């Protein structure tokens, strides 16, 4: 179903705040009915990101436990990271696997490209299924070693019940994996 709605016109944008990691801009808009509004959004770096759902074997996925500054806690989730300049999502995905879990993947299958809070963020993340893993470790940029946590596929309900498995992107990856597995049967 195609949406014929006309997007608002961007009258102008201005940088209103900046940190080492983020730039916040004010976006002055005029909607097709003449109403004007000012929105704030994180300026998109244009790099994109990847998240990997690694299948170690037919019964096991691999998760990582890493520190999350936003919640000041250790969280379980899937390996992820930014796409470096000159990389595509597949290359970045394999690099992130090697850096975060010590495996490469012979097969990477795109599951879905997602956004996170598109009302405020323009960035996109490619979620990839990683299969046919082989041991290979590369040095990453993490401040401490990440815990690699094998998790049995027949215990996904227990994973979903854990309070430390709460990140929406990882939960999305888990549902995409289940959908992919159902189609493979």
N, C-alpha and C positions, 0 to 999 in steps of 0.2 A: 504494500500500500504506500504510494508516494505521497509525501506531504508537500502541498503547494504553498504553504505559508511563507511569506517573504521575511527573510532575516532582517533584523534592525540594521540601520546604517550606523557605522562607527564614525562619530563626528571627530573625536580625537582621543588619544591615550596619553597618560603621563605616569611616570614612575613616582610612586608615593612612599615606598620603603624598600630597603635592600639590606640583605645580610650576605654572609659568605656563600650561602647555599640558595637563597631565594630572592626573587624580585617580585614586588607587589605593584601592580599597575592599576590605575583608575581608568575605566573605559566609559566614555560619554557616548550614549546611544540615543538614536531616535527611531522609534518603532513606526511601522507603516501607518498607524492611526494618528501620528504626530506627537504622541507622548514621548517625553525625553526622560531618561533615567541615567544614573551613574552607578556602574557596577565596579567591584574590585575583583581582581583575579591574580593568580600566580602567573607570571610571564612564563611561557613555555620555552624551554631551552632548545627544543627541536630535536633532542637526542633520542628520545624514546627509551623504553626499558623492556626487560624480558623477565619472565618467571618460568622456571622449569618444574615440571612434575616428573621426577625421575622414577622409573620402574626398574628396580634392581633385578627382579625376576618376575615370574607370573603371579607371585603371591605377596610381593613386598614393594612398598614405596620407600623413598628416602626423604626424610625431613631434616631440617637444621634447627638447632636451638641457638638463638642469638639475642644479644641485648637490644632492646628497643627503647630509645631515649624518650619517645613520646609518651609511653606508659611507665617508664622507669621500671621495666621488668624484663625477664627473659621469656621469649615467646617461641613456640614451635611454628614452623612454616616451611614453605618451599624456597629453594635457592632463587635469588633474584639479583638484578643489578641493572645499571645503565648500559646502554649501547654506546660504545666508544666511537669517536670519529673514525670513519673508514670501515666500520663493521656493519654487517646487516644483523638482523635479529638471530639468525641461525649461528653465525660466528660468535656473537656476544653470548648466546645461550650456552654454547659448548665451553667457552672461556669461563663463564660463571660457574658451571658445573665443576670444572677442574679446580678452580680457586676455592670453592666453598665446600664441596663434598669429596674431592679427590677422584672423580671419575670424568671421563669423556663419554660422549654418546655417538654411536655409529648411525643412529636414526633419531631425527628430530622431526616431530609432526606438529604443525600449527594447530592449536585447538580453538583459539579465539583471541581477537584483539579487544581489550577492555579499556575503559577510562575509570578514573577514580574521582568522584565528586566533580562532574563536568561543569557544574555551575561556577566552580572556582578554579579548576585546574584544566589545562589543555593537553596535558601529557597523556600518552597512550602506552599500554603495556601489552606485549605479545606473550601469550601463555602457550608454552610449547611442551609437548609430551616427549620425554627423553627415554629411549629404549636402547637395548643392546649396548649396555654400559661396559666400559673397560677402565681399569685403574690408570689414572694419570693425574698427578697433582701439579698445580701451578701456584706460584705465590700470589696472594690476593692483597687487598687493602684493609682487611679486617684488623681491628686493634688487638684481638685475642683469637685463639683457635675456636672455631665453631664446633659444637657438638653435632655429629651426624647421628640421626636417630632412625634406624630401620623400623617400619611400621607395617604389620600384616594387613593386607587388603580385607581380610575377613573380620577386622576389628575397626572399621572406619566409624561405626557408631560411637565407640569408646573415644576415638580421636575427636569427633565433633563435640562430645560431652566435656572435654577437658577445658578448663578455664584459660590455659595458656595456648590454646589453638583458637584464636579469636580474630585474626586479621582477615578482612573481607576478601582480599585478593587470593589468599591461600584457600579459603573456603570455596571461592569460585573455582579455583583450580581443581579442588577435590570433586566438585559436582561435574565439571567438564571431564575429568578422568572417568567418573562413573558412567557418564553418558557414552564416552568413547568405548569403554569396556562392554557396555550393553550392546552396542552396535557390532562389536567384534564377535559376540557369541553366536 
